[in-house]
Structure formats: structure tokens, C-alpha cells
């Protein structure tokens, strides 16, 4: 990995002066459509709890503060685009030491200017969140031996503003990708990804991407059907399933058995919920998987539950 370290060091020297300063993000397209979609999404929202309120806060902030730099609006930075700068150096150190951190993944961590993302002070070509997503992916690859080119289905539960989809697309993933989220977040993801990856007439998002609405009773059955038709498959839930009401988790959990790979990250507790106890129970209920379940050494008080279905192909965890 020595050459990769040198490459990143050179990039830092060349880019730090320009990227660490404040800048004006590019004017984004489809803003009026976004505002209309957000209002319609709020009206159809059926999920209650803390995230319902946060979705309303994000909508209000975009309406009042504008969409061009939406990633720097306080409700967005509080939830889906946090600074997490104190951990960025350790994430990068881990990536550079990993045999699964390829030159392709290094390039895929280059940030897009869409939305005015925060700049990672330790790697100004990227953002703190995108580097964290690179860490998620490397932990998954190390634990399961997943062959990314062979992957045929990804279901991303609670996908923020769509950053993990962006990372996998930068790595060449073009197979089916479903984002399963609240209506407001689906509207925001569609807006973001239309601007990052405009395709076809009217700048539509990439054609391999579709949405499932959280709270829709048909969602778990649809996911199970997609899993049956497309293998290998990956379920992702980073600090999303752990922030979902228990009643919703109970409807979602049975669908996880159909995946070949699972990546969950979660905090020790959320409100009154003991998440460690919940994910230990989830692990036991999915006995057909080989699991790695441990506290994150970089983000204390937060945990990974990473699994590979025992019958699937790939290297043994390690």
C-alpha cells in the first residue's frame, strides 16, 4: 500500500489550499420539483417518532435556506451529513492498512461538489461521511469476502441522501439497487442523485435505482421477492434500523433471511431501546449466517453486525 499512501499524500498537498476554504456550490437543477416532492412526501408520511420530526426539519431548512448547499444546512449536518472529523484520521489510517483498500476504492472516495459537502481535513478530496462509507465497505469486504462485481442486488435501508449508492456506482456497480426510506428522504435522494448522475431526458437518476417507501406494508414482501430473483444480494442499514421503532423492525427483520450478505451499524442505545440486545437477538434469529459482531474500534459505543449466509460463495470471514 506504499504507493497508495504516496498518492494520497500528493493529493493532499495539491488540493488542501483550495478545498479546505469555503466555496460556493454549483447551482443545482430540479429544485422546484424537489420542493414540491418534499411537501407531498410530508403529507403522505405514515411513520411517527424522532425521524418523522427530523424529516420535517430538513424540509423546512431546504425551503428556507435553499437547496444548492443543502448538505451544510443544520438539520442535514445533524443527521445524514455529520462532521465526524474527530474519527476521519483513524478511518483513513485503517483504510490505508487494509488489503481490501484498492486504488479503485481510493478513486471512488473523491467527493462531488453537489450540495456543498463538508471537506475532510485529513483528505480534502473527500468528505468525512464518504470516507466513513469507504470504511463501512472495507469492513464488509474483509468480514465476508464479498465479490463486488458478482453482486446483483443491494437494498439500502435508511440511505441518508444517497451517498452509499454514489460510492458503489463510482466503483462500477450497475445492478439493481433499492433505497428503502421515508418519503422525505426518498425525495432528497432522488434530487441529489439526479444532480450527481443525470441520465436520460430531464436528468433522471440512474436507471438501476428504485425506491421503496418505509412504512409501506408491501415493502418486506417486495424485498423478499427481489432477493429470491437476484443473488448474491446485500442488505445495508447503517444507523437506520437501530433508529427505527420496534414495530417497524419486526416487519422488516424476516426479509433479511433472503440476503446473502448483511451490513448493519448501530449505536448502543436509541431512546429507550437497547440496541445491543436487539441486534444480538437478530443475529440469533438468522442462524444461517456466519457473523462478525463487535464494537467499532474507531467509533466507541457503536457496533457492526456483518454477516454472510453460510451457503454463499466467497472467502471465509477474517
Secondary structure, DSSP 8 states (H G I E B T S, - for coil): -HHHHHHHHHHHHHHHHHHSS-------S-HHHHHHHHHHHHHH----SHHHHHHHHHHHHHHHH-STTGGGSHHHHHHTS---HHHHHHHHHHHHH-TT--HHHHHHT----TT-----TT-TTS-HHHHHHHHHHHHHHHHH---GGG--EEEEES-TTTHHHHHHHHTT--SEEEEEE-HHHHHHHHHHHHHHS-BTTTTB--TTEEEEETT-TTHHHHHHHHHHHS-SEEEEEESSGGGS-HHHHHHHHGGGGG-SEEEEEEESEETTEEHHHHHHHHHHH-TTEEEEEEE-SSSTTEEEEEEEETTS-S----
